[in-house]
Amino acid sequence: MKIVILGAGAVGSTLASLLSQENDLVVVDHNSSELHRLEEEADIKTLLGEVSYPNILVNAGIQEADMVVAVTGSDETNIVACMIAKVLNKSVKTIARVREISYLKGKTKEAMDSGEIPVDIHISPEQLITEHIQGLIEIPGSLQVMEFGQGKLNLVAVRAVEGGPMIGHEIGDLKKHMPKIDSRVAAIFRKGESIVPTGSTVIEANDEVFFISKKGEASKVVNEMRKKEEPYKNIIIAGGGKIGARLAKRIESNHRVKIIESSNERAKRLSEKLENSIVLEGNVCDKNLLHDENVENTDVFAAVTNDDEANVMSCLLAKEMGAHKTVAILNNPAYVDLVQTKGIDIAIAPSQITIGTFLAEIEGKDVVRVHSLRKGAAEAIEAIAQESKTGKPSSIGKELGEISLPEGVTIGALIRDNKGKIAHDHVHLRENDHVILFLTDKSAIKQVKETFAPK
């Protein structure tokens, strides 16, 4: 596939690195240093220039491209670039990152959906990040929460902790501990190495366990891997921008929410917009303010400003003062490993949250959803099972335990007739089943697609 990526920031660079092995791609940006870094690190073809200029797009090969992905820091540039790309190549698929919510509602959204504004797929990072943090709040003890089947199933990552009921026990004992809960452990990462779990695999402290369960039952599984945590109630959100405002709005009906915002004007707007949240004007790193607002009794302190340093420092301060769990958004992915486990419980790189949505679109109609895991090293996908149209061997009708899968690939669950179904070896695969798979080696996705939707 020929892909033109417009923008060499965190998302564009990550996407280019993930796709460069199997696709013909070029990255366009006006920043020569970013392009030079990409060329040096990943041997990726680049082009210097303004991404919305017709001559630059022509030089990038837009007239022969199958897809253009616009991920610059400007919504307007991304939309205009997609419009120009369609003028130059009517058949090119256009995907744009769009942050401003006003573009995604009302007549503007209708124009995008109808094709009047020729953006085939629009992706909102703020919405994805908000949903990600909300999942962490709703499932105490989780490291990552992903949805499949339009929310019917959750794939959850949890760090096993000494004292958890399942520590030192085989995975097969999970059913004995929870006879009424159906779940499946999809993968375990131990000391950085992946383990394909079997019923006899023993869970050890510090294992990173990925399991899949029906929505609403994930918390019970998490509590088997660590000491039970009560539902989170008291939440402080540091930063009242797009993410902070959206998060407060989504959780304020079920949680006691306080939001700290330094801008007087923005704080006033938030107080008018939010119904049950307390809006505080101040510095997120103000120790006296945090003390006055009882940060020591806070279940989750989420730092979501646009300033990485402010997010890091406020989380470290909140943790030192007694906050139970701290979550920080870090736009620089290099900071994530540096700060995680050093006062910050969960560090989130927006580029990693966003990237899966782009990958799902690139993989085609047989793949409904992709979640990029462990900084792109692993993936969880939702693929549609189809009969072969060319006479190739098909997996339809086989028991799941009989299907030959590449090493490191695990079937976690199915979506069938709009219902979630945990995968067991004796279950027969049917056409149009949505198969939830965990891949510890993302390079196996091509073979997986051939297994479930042979071309």
C-alpha positions in Angstrom: 0.0 0.0 0.0 1.3 3.5 -0.8 0.7 5.9 2.1 1.5 9.6 2.5 1.8 10.7 6.1 1.5 14.5 6.6 3.2 15.5 9.8 6.3 14.1 11.5 5.4 14.8 15.1 4.9 12.0 17.7 1.9 10.4 16.0 3.3 10.7 12.5 6.7 9.4 13.4 5.3 6.4 15.4 2.9 5.5 12.6 5.7 5.7 10.0 8.0 3.5 12.1 5.2 0.9 12.5 4.2 0.9 8.8 7.5 1.3 7.0 8.4 -2.4 6.8 5.3 -3.5 4.8 4.2 -0.3 2.9 5.5 2.2 0.5 5.3 5.4 2.4 6.6 9.0 2.5 6.4 11.5 5.4 6.0 15.2 4.6 6.7 18.0 7.1 8.1 21.5 7.1 10.5 20.7 10.0 13.8 19.4 8.5 15.2 18.2 11.9 12.2 16.0 12.5 12.5 14.5 9.0 16.2 14.0 9.4 15.6 12.1 12.6 13.1 9.8 10.9 15.6 9.1 8.0 18.4 8.3 10.5 16.3 6.1 12.9 14.0 4.2 10.5 15.3 4.7 7.0 12.0 6.3 5.9 11.5 8.4 2.8 10.7 12.0 3.6 9.9 15.2 1.8 10.4 18.8 3.2 7.5 21.2 2.5 4.1 22.5 3.5 1.8 19.6 3.7 -1.3 21.3 2.2 0.5 22.7 -0.9 -0.6 20.9 -4.1 2.9 20.8 -5.6 4.3 19.3 -2.4 1.5 16.6 -2.4 2.2 15.8 -6.0 5.9 15.4 -5.3 5.0 13.1 -2.4 3.2 10.9 -4.9 -0.4 11.7 -3.9 -1.7 10.8 -7.4 -0.6 7.2 -6.9 -1.3 7.0 -3.2 -3.9 4.6 -1.6 -4.2 6.7 1.6 -3.2 10.0 3.1 -2.9 10.4 6.8 -2.9 14.1 8.0 -1.6 14.3 11.6 0.0 17.8 11.9 -0.6 19.9 15.0 -3.2 22.0 13.1 -6.8 20.8 12.5 -7.2 23.3 9.7 -4.0 22.2 7.9 -5.1 18.5 8.2 -8.6 19.2 6.8 -7.3 21.4 3.9 -4.6 18.9 3.1 -7.2 16.1 2.8 -9.4 18.3 0.6 -6.5 19.1 -1.8 -5.5 15.4 -1.8 -9.0 14.5 -2.9 -8.8 17.1 -5.7 -5.6 15.5 -6.9 -6.7 11.9 -6.5 -10.4 11.2 -6.1 -9.8 7.6 -5.0 -7.3 8.3 -2.2 -8.6 7.5 1.3 -8.2 10.5 3.6 -7.7 10.3 7.4 -7.3 13.4 9.5 -6.5 14.1 13.2 -9.1 16.6 14.3 -8.9 18.0 17.9 -11.4 20.9 18.0 -14.8 19.4 19.1 -16.8 22.1 17.2 -15.6 20.5 13.9 -17.0 17.2 15.1 -20.6 18.1 15.7 -23.5 19.8 13.9 -23.4 20.8 10.3 -19.6 20.4 10.0 -19.7 16.8 11.1 -22.6 16.2 8.7 -20.5 17.6 5.9 -17.6 15.3 6.8 -20.0 12.3 7.1 -21.6 13.0 3.7 -18.3 13.7 2.0 -19.0 17.4 1.3 -15.8 18.0 3.4 -13.7 15.2 2.0 -12.3 13.7 5.2 -13.1 10.0 5.1 -12.1 9.3 8.7 -11.6 11.9 11.4 -9.9 10.9 14.7 -10.1 12.9 17.9 -7.1 12.2 20.2 -8.7 14.1 23.1 -11.8 11.8 22.9 -9.6 8.7 22.9 -7.4 9.9 25.8 -10.5 10.9 27.8 -12.0 7.4 27.3 -8.7 5.8 28.3 -8.4 7.7 31.6 -12.1 7.1 32.3 -11.5 3.4 31.9 -8.6 3.5 34.5 -10.9 5.3 36.9 -13.8 2.9 36.5 -11.6 -0.2 36.9 -9.4 0.4 40.0 -6.0 -1.2 39.8 -5.9 -1.4 36.0 -2.9 -0.2 33.9 -4.8 -0.1 30.6 -8.4 -0.7 29.6 -9.5 -1.3 26.0 -12.9 -1.9 24.6 -14.0 -4.3 21.8 -17.4 -5.0 20.3 -18.6 -1.5 20.9 -17.9 -1.8 24.6 -19.3 -5.3 25.2 -15.8 -6.7 26.1 -12.9 -5.2 28.0 -9.2 -6.2 27.5 -7.5 -5.1 30.7 -3.8 -4.9 31.7 -3.0 -5.3 35.4 0.2 -5.5 37.4 0.0 -8.6 39.7 0.9 -7.7 43.3 2.1 -9.8 46.2 -0.9 -10.5 48.4 -3.3 -10.9 45.4 -5.4 -14.1 45.7 -4.1 -15.5 42.4 -0.4 -14.9 43.1 1.4 -18.3 43.1 -1.6 -20.1 41.6 -2.2 -21.5 38.1 -4.3 -19.6 35.6 -6.7 -22.6 35.6 -7.6 -21.8 39.2 -9.1 -18.5 38.2 -12.4 -20.2 37.4 -12.4 -21.8 40.9 -11.9 -18.4 42.5 -14.7 -16.9 40.4 -17.1 -19.6 39.3 -19.7 -17.1 38.0 -17.2 -14.9 36.0 -16.0 -15.9 32.6 -12.7 -14.5 31.6 -9.5 -15.5 29.7 -5.9 -14.5 30.3 -4.6 -13.5 26.8 -0.9 -12.8 27.6 1.6 -12.3 30.4 4.7 -10.2 30.3 7.3 -11.2 32.9 10.5 -9.2 33.2 9.8 -7.7 29.8 9.4 -11.0 28.1 6.1 -12.3 26.8 4.6 -15.6 27.9 1.8 -17.3 26.1 -0.4 -18.5 29.0 -1.8 -22.0 29.4 -4.0 -23.3 32.2 -0.9 -24.5 34.1 0.9 -21.1 33.9 1.6 -19.8 37.5 1.0 -16.1 38.0 3.9 -14.3 39.8 4.1 -11.0 41.6 5.1 -8.2 39.1 3.7 -10.0 36.1 1.8 -7.7 33.7 -1.3 -9.7 33.0 -3.6 -9.0 30.0 -7.1 -10.6 30.4 -10.4 -10.2 28.6 -13.8 -10.2 30.2 -17.3 -9.0 29.7 -17.9 -5.3 30.5 -18.7 -4.9 34.2 -16.8 -7.9 35.3 -13.2 -6.7 34.8 -12.9 -5.3 38.3 -13.5 -8.7 39.9 -10.6 -10.2 37.8 -8.3 -7.3 38.7 -9.0 -7.9 42.4 -7.7 -11.5 42.0 -4.3 -10.2 40.8 -3.7 -7.7 43.6 -5.1 -6.6 46.9 -8.7 -5.4 46.5 -9.2 -1.7 45.8 -12.4 0.0 46.6 -14.1 2.0 43.8 -12.5 5.3 43.2 -14.7 8.3 44.4 -12.5 11.4 44.9 -10.8 12.6 41.7 -8.7 15.7 41.2 -8.1 16.7 37.5 -5.1 19.0 37.0 -5.8 21.0 33.8 -9.1 22.3 32.4 -8.3 22.0 28.7 -10.1 19.8 26.2 -9.2 16.6 28.0 -9.7 17.8 31.5 -13.1 19.3 30.7 -14.3 16.2 28.8 -13.1 13.9 31.6 -14.9 15.9 34.3 -18.1 16.0 32.3 -18.0 12.2 31.8 -17.4 11.2 35.4 -18.9 14.0 37.6 -22.3 12.2 38.0 -20.6 9.2 39.7 -17.5 10.8 41.4 -16.6 13.7 43.5 -14.6 15.8 41.0 -12.3 18.8 41.5 -10.6 20.4 38.5 -7.7 22.9 38.8 -7.2 25.4 36.0 -4.7 28.3 36.0 -6.6 30.5 33.4 -9.2 32.7 35.0 -11.3 32.8 31.8 -11.2 29.1 31.2 -12.0 28.4 34.9 -15.1 30.6 34.6 -16.2 28.7 31.4 -15.7 25.4 33.2 -17.8 26.4 36.2 -20.7 27.3 33.9 -20.3 24.1 31.8 -19.9 21.5 34.6 -22.8 20.7 36.9 -21.4 18.8 39.8 -17.6 19.4 39.6 -15.8 22.0 41.8 -13.6 24.3 39.6 -10.6 25.8 41.3 -8.5 28.6 39.8 -4.8 28.0 40.6 -1.4 26.4 39.8 -1.5 22.6 39.6 1.9 22.5 41.3 0.8 24.8 44.3 1.5 22.7 47.4 -0.8 24.8 49.6 -3.7 24.5 47.1 -3.3 20.7 47.0 -3.2 20.6 50.8 -6.3 22.8 51.1 -8.1 20.5 48.7 -7.2 17.3 50.7 -5.1 15.7 48.1 -4.1 13.1 50.6 -7.6 11.7 50.4 -7.7 11.7 46.6 -8.2 8.3 44.9 -6.9 9.5 41.5 -4.9 12.6 40.7 -4.9 13.0 36.9 -2.6 15.6 35.4 -3.8 16.5 31.8 -2.3 19.9 31.1 -0.4 20.6 27.8 2.8 21.0 29.8 4.7 17.7 30.4 6.8 19.2 33.2 3.7 20.5 35.0 2.1 17.1 34.7 5.2 15.4 36.1 5.8 17.8 39.0 2.2 18.0 40.1 1.9 14.2 40.1 5.1 13.8 42.1 3.9 16.4 44.6 0.4 14.8 44.8 1.9 11.4 45.4 4.3 12.6 48.1 1.4 14.3 49.8 -0.6 11.0 49.9 -2.7 10.8 46.7 -3.5 7.1 46.1 -3.0 6.9 42.3 -1.4 9.4 39.9 -1.9 9.6 36.2 0.0 11.9 33.9 -0.2 12.7 30.2 3.2 13.1 28.6 3.4 14.3 25.0 7.1 13.4 24.9 7.1 9.5 24.7 10.7 9.5 26.0 9.5 10.7 29.4 7.1 7.7 29.9 9.7 5.1 30.9 11.7 7.7 32.8 8.9 8.7 35.2 6.7 5.6 35.5 7.0 3.8 38.8 8.9 6.8 40.2 6.0 8.6 41.8 3.8 8.4 38.8 1.6 5.3 38.6 0.5 5.5 35.0 2.2 7.7 32.4 0.2 8.1 29.1 1.7 9.0 25.8 -1.1 10.4 23.6 0.6 9.1 20.4 0.3 5.5 21.7 -3.4 5.9 22.5 -4.1 7.4 19.1 -2.1 5.1 17.0 -4.4 2.1 17.2 -7.3 3.9 15.5 -5.1 4.8 12.5 -3.8 1.2 12.3 -7.4 -0.2 12.2 -8.2 2.0 9.2 -5.0 1.0 7.5 -5.6 -2.7 8.0 -8.8 -2.6 6.0 -12.5 -3.6 6.4 -11.7 -7.1 7.9 -10.1 -5.4 11.0 -12.6 -3.4 13.0 -10.3 -2.3 15.8 -6.7 -2.2 16.8 -5.1 -1.4 20.1 -1.4 -0.8 20.2 0.2 -2.1 23.4 3.5 -1.9 25.1 4.8 1.0 23.0 3.8 -0.8 19.7 5.5 -4.1 20.5 2.2 -5.9 20.9 -1.3 -5.5 19.5 -4.9 -6.5 20.3 -7.2 -6.6 17.3 -10.8 -7.3 16.4 -11.0 -9.1 13.1 -14.0 -10.4 11.2 -14.0 -14.1 10.2 -14.9 -14.7 6.6 -15.1 -17.6 4.2 -12.4 -17.8 1.6 -13.5 -16.4 -1.8 -10.7 -18.1 -3.6 -10.9 -21.7 -2.4 -8.1 -21.2 0.2 -8.5 -23.3 3.4 -10.9 -21.5 5.8 -11.1 -21.5 9.6 -14.9 -21.2 9.5 -16.6 -24.2 11.2 -13.4 -25.2 13.1 -13.2 -25.4 16.9 -11.1 -22.5 18.2 -8.6 -25.0 19.7 -8.0 -26.5 16.2 -7.1 -23.2 14.5 -3.4 -23.0 13.7 -2.1 -19.6 14.9 1.3 -18.0 14.6 3.5 -18.1 17.7 2.5 -15.5 20.2 -1.1 -15.1 19.0 -4.0 -15.9 21.4 -7.8 -15.8 20.8 -9.4 -14.0 23.7 -13.0 -13.8 22.8 -15.7 -13.5 20.1 -18.5 -11.1 19.3 -21.4 -13.1 17.9 -24.9 -11.8 17.3 -24.0 -8.6 19.1 -23.0 -10.4 22.2 -19.6 -11.0 23.8 -18.4 -14.6 24.2 -15.2 -15.6 26.0 -13.1 -17.9 23.7 -12.9 -21.6 24.8 -11.2 -24.3 22.7 -14.5 -26.2 22.0 -16.3 -23.2 20.6 -16.8 -23.4 16.8 -16.0 -20.3 14.6 -18.8 -19.0 12.5 -18.7 -16.6 9.5 -19.0 -12.9 10.6 -17.8 -13.7 14.1 -15.7 -10.8 15.4 -12.5 -12.5 16.8 -10.6 -10.7 19.5 -6.9 -11.6 19.3 -3.8 -10.7 21.2 -0.5 -10.5 19.3 2.7 -10.4 21.3 4.5 -9.9 17.9 2.6 -7.4 15.7 4.3 -8.7 12.6 2.0 -11.7 12.8 -1.0 -9.6 11.8 -0.7 -10.4 8.1 -0.8 -14.2 8.8 -3.7 -13.7 11.3 -5.7 -11.8 8.6 -5.1 -14.7 6.1 -6.3 -17.2 8.8 -9.6 -15.5 9.5 -10.3 -13.6 6.2 -8.3 -15.4 3.4 -8.0 -13.4 0.2 
